[in-house]
Amino acid sequence: MNRYPLWKYVTVAIALVLGFIYTLPNFFGESPAVQVSSAKATLKVDQKTEARVEEVLQAAGIAHNGIQLDFNGVKTRFKDTDTQLKAKDLLEKAFNPDVSDPQYVVALNLLSASPAWLTSLHALPMYLGLDLRGGVHFLLQVDMKGAVTKRLDSTSADLRTQLRDKNLRHAGLSREGERLVIKFRDTETRDKARNLLADTQPDLSVSEQGDASEPRLVATLKPEAQKKIGEFAIKQNITTLHNRINELGVAEPVIQQQGADRIVVQLPGVQDTAKAKDILGRTATLEIRMVDDSPGGLEAALNGSAPFGTEIYKERGGQPLLVKKQVVLTGDRLTDAQPGFDSQTQEPAVHLTLDSAGARIFKDVTRESVGKRMAILLIEKGKGEVVTAPVIRTEIGGGRVQISGRMTTSEANDTALLLRAGSLAAPMDIIEERTIGPSLGAENIKKGFHSTMWGFAAIAVFMIIYYQMFGVVSVLALASNLLFLVAILSLLQATLTLPGIAAIALTLGMAIDANVLINERIREELRVGMPPQAAISEGYERAFATILDSNITTLIAGLALLIFGSGPVRGFAVVHCLGILTSIFSSVVVSRALVNVIYGRRKKLTSVAIGQIWKPGNDAATVNAGK
């Protein structure tokens, strides 16, 4: 009657073992580390960088606990924070001798101290949120008017091209605030231009103004187009911020939209606010210029007498390149960049798409510069680097450009990403800034841990005193519930925050409620005279429907918080919903398995240790009749 088939016992045992394994990394803590990553788009961190880090540390006699290279950079572990700070200062001086032009980002970091065998099983600790680890919080305001203005400037250039291609002469095209004004000499040309704009510019709302002597067209962006531009600006800026924050090596940054025009950035573990602000506020501009290949020009420039209208930049490999100051195109004309392959040589390449004005300019330049080199530069903080400098083989029209030659597949992907999201789509201002110290985070962890521990202890004492052996089973089931919850959060690499700790404490209180229902139901069956084995079976069977109903209603409330909430509310809701699912399994399946092991094999079971059972004065028959 109270026996599980073997596969159920095996399932419970496997679940407990896996729960223990994936919970274990949270007890090993984190090791202080220093991360070295690239501060330049064209500078790659590789095994040579790793070897250089080790060489610098060995020369200074600083011991470390391991060096690893990953996609974020070179990370070196140390035994304590004092050694970490010494190593950080040393590596900063070695890798960035020129403070005004840093080549690398040398940042403090924290890495999991879990053993290698746990890491190989992808058993990693939960990330700690800003309120537990400390760090910096920024609220950024996106300049939506700036994004609209940028779009109008681009559109005005497109309109000039379209009017010229259709041989429609105008008397001037200018942007006045958030509208474009086109002047004409006669109404006939104005009407033709209006028809052209209606066909080619669906995002513009065009109206006629002026009289027959001064006919004009006034074009403004439609509200839905402005909304679309704003949404694109937010998404583009979030993508760019993600790329930049990778340089800091933040384990689990929070970058999310807040409202219509704001972005929240939380960087747990980062204490250097100045460096974080510097990286977030960086502006990158893409420029296309022609290379000056005149004989002796580069040599003269290296000797300090550069030809007029030229300046020196460095290529990807570090070789100097003489580039003309005149900018052919900027990144504003780039609409897309995707990695791919050269159709003829099958070499990795980057395919660029330009807008109509950019396509016309590029076609004219390439037609006049066949056989010459064109440099694509990324300008950051007033300093530029050459991403690539291909040779122009033929005239390139249609707005589709291919960059190829001396690139790996990885470099093609990186270059495409850089060209696509190298700059912000709209300017941003920091309107709120908060720094949370690591000591406050440690205090929050301590208080959260103590609240959960003492809550668990109080529940355990009450259950054992009141329900005796069944109370012990309930406490073990509650412990397994906590084990499963922490294991799932670790496996999902969730970020634990103070609201998450509150949800764990709440889950413990709610989970024990299911065992209270089961125990009271068993008591009720014993009270009416049912044999112990039958009472246990009936108690679990009849209590399950009530447990399921109550947990489903609570889960609905948790899902509502998850769907409609944001920030800390969502963090609470995630832990809360997962806790409900684990509590159903632990309170019903795990506790039943333990009871079956203890009592299930006793054929002549006369009593069970479930606390004092109150019996009414009347007999069982009377009780049954009253039901």
ABEGO torsion letter per residue (X at the ends): XBBBBAAAAAAAAAAAAAAAAAAAAAAAEBBBBBBBBBABAABBBBAAAAAAAAAAAAAAGBBBAEBBBBAAEBBBBBABAAAAAAAAAAAAAAABABAABBABBBBBBBBBABBAAAAAAGBBBBBBBAAAAEEBBBBBBBBAAAAAAAAAAAAAAAAAAAAAAAGBBBAEBBBBEABBBBBBABAAAAAAAAAAAAAABAABBBBBBEBAABBBBBBBBBAAAAAAAAAAAAAAAAAAAAAAAAAAGBABBBBBBBEAABBBBBBBGBABAAAAAAAAABBBBBBBBBBBABBGAAAAAAAGBBBBGBBBBBBAAGBBBBBBABBABBAAABABBBBBBBAAAGBBBBBBBBBAAAAAAAAAAAAAABGBBBBBBBBBGGBBBBABBBBBABBBBGGBBBBBEGBBAAAAAAAAAAAAAABBABBBBBABBBBBBAAAAAAAAAAAAAAAAAAAAAAAAAAAAAAEAAAAAAAAAAAAAAAAAAAAAAAAGBBBBAAAAAAAAAAAAAAAAAAAAAAAAAAAAAAAGBBAAAAAAAAAAAAAAAAAAAAAAAAAAAAAAAAABBEAAAAAAAAAAAAAAAAAAAAAAAAAAAAAAAAAABABBABBBAEBBBBBABBAAAAAAAX
